[in-house]
Amino acid sequence: MTDTTTVVLDTIMSRKSVRNYTGEPVTKACLLALLKAGMAAPSARNRQPLAFVAVTERNILNALGEGLPFTKMLFKAGACIVVCGDSSVELQAGATDLWHQDAAAATENILLAAEAMRLGAVWSALFPMSEREDHVRKLLKLPAGVDPFSIIPVGHPAGGDLPKDKFKGEKIHWEVW
Ligand SMILES: Cc1cc2nc3c(=O)[nH]c(=O)nc-3n(C[C@H](O)[C@H](O)[C@H](O)COP(=O)(O)O)c2cc1C
């Protein structure tokens, strides 16, 4: 294994949901690096039907957190990224039902990039809970046809969030079940 392979695998294995932040801001340069990682994710038929909203303003972060019961860490996060599907991007037959999978891949890429940058982040679901989607849609003024998928609070880790060992050999079936 090369040094790069080791670093990539270490990043994957050390990624964890970080919900405790110091409250320090996250710079736009860092957010741009995270957004580039999100856009580098695989995309069905390479249609790239996603759009992203990056939020750094404290009042918007707080207002988002107020309406999202499982995303209260926004109150201490330095920023957040909302991963959205944009239906104005023309999708080919067969790809229309796949944008959520694109959005999931982009969300995970952002989490991994955050881990590599020693930032803390957590995947928080918006889709398919319509109340959460509507709260975000309204606050962020999303245009018609743009649907929020996930919201990712990002911050400087305050400590205490640790990776979990999820490996279970018995879940693996070689060749056939
Ligand atoms: C689809 C999805 C939705 C999630 N939604 C939330 C959420 O709303 N709030 C939250 O705190 N964590 C959320 N999580 C994070 C999970 O709770 C977390 O990934 C899980 O507990 C495993 O911990 P780990 O990420 O540290 O490995 C979500 C994760 C996924 C994949």
The ligand as an ORCA input file, in Angstrom:
! r2SCAN-3c Opt
* xyz 0 1
  C     -29.393      8.819      6.219
  C     -28.803      9.305      7.520
  C     -29.519     10.197      8.287
  C     -28.993     10.688      9.493
  N     -29.681     11.645     10.186
  C     -29.162     12.134     11.335
  C     -29.815     13.186     12.031
  O     -30.866     13.679     11.628
  N     -29.231     13.656     13.161
  C     -28.057     13.140     13.635
  O     -27.586     13.603     14.679
  N     -27.410     12.148     12.994
  C     -27.918     11.648     11.852
  N     -27.239     10.675     11.154
  C     -25.949     10.176     11.653
  C     -26.075      8.774     12.255
  O     -26.744      8.849     13.496
  C     -24.652      8.185     12.423
  O     -24.046      8.053     11.151
  C     -24.681      6.837     13.122
  O     -25.083      6.960     14.470
  C     -23.327      6.130     13.089
  O     -22.348      6.933     13.712
  P     -21.056      7.451     12.935
  O     -21.494      8.376     11.820
  O     -20.260      8.177     13.977
  O     -20.345      6.267     12.366
  C     -27.730     10.206      9.950
  C     -27.020      9.306      9.158
  C     -27.534      8.877      7.939
  C     -26.719      7.934      7.079
*
